[in-house]
């Protein structure tokens, strides 16, 4: 059991002063506003936010940051660079890279991550003799960095709508069947900060006749999928099947409160209605969607239709929850020509409790019964000085995060991570891939 005294905090959506929080076994048991600190309390200055969720990550893409901007081209040419990095991964170097990436996330204020993981086998497609070695490396990396993890183990078999057999560079992503995928997925050991999830790579990467079997094999787990990230995906799917990707998922029973569509950039009005009426979540990744020239998705329309919204860092060209929050609002302003597309409270919900729910965790709020995950932000930096407390997340950056608590345990204190110089860890890990 531990306790915290928060100089100010967002409680029930309101900036509240002098909040005392107690936790037991990583769960909040008491929240008392206008409280005096007690001896033994851990004191967090500034404004404390609930834990922030990174709903969609490909950790190894971090190795591409700052290396692709001279290439021009499209998403599809960028993908070839990404495949080349994927071919270099093994359990040891992926553990080193993912540990550093997850530590960067914690420093930035992320307290839980959904790792959309599809690098399963050796480069030629042969399974590792030791079993789910790549998956074990990710779980160990998240534990070392101190971040919650939902391992969204991804089925990728090729032969989806408008596509043929897997390319050579995709072989290590593949599973032979839904059954072998589920067996390998379930064999991965999970620690106290990790849990199982499932993912369909996309309608391109998995034939639609397997969707119902995947849903059945993932009962009780959060299920995610890339959806309509590129307009080309929609065109090839409609030519091959006469249906949009969203309609294919709906027809197979994929949509629902357990389901998160990642991106949802190119949707018809009918797609928006299907996602909203089913209570699905749509995870926007603004920094990636603009980096890859994907386009601007219909965030406000999805929210109005009833879909929940969450946020992710995807390719990790940027790791900053506040940049994703601003991106959700600012991109919709650019598309609509209007300001205030989402209230500050709605934006924080997307970044916190909605993201937690989409990953299968009861967190993202400072409330009794919620996970004790906290993010303290300095209110006196050049970016945050004078900002209204209920809009801090529209002004702050990851550099303003001072303290991070996950499961009642301090993971960042005074802007420092227990692993030390995270920049050096990242540099060393990426240099190891380059060698």
Helices and strands as residue ranges (DSSP letters): E 2-11, E 14-24, E 27-32, E 42-50, E 52-57, G 59-64, H 75-86, H 91-108, E 110-117, H 133-145, E 148-155, G 168-173, H 178-186, E 194-200, G 208-210, H 211-217, E 223-227, H 231-241, H 245-251, E 259-263, H 269-277, E 281-284, H 286-291, H 299-305, E 308-311, H 321-336, H 344-351, H 353-358, E 374-377, G 389-394, G 398-400, E 401-406, E 409-413, E 416-417, H 422-434
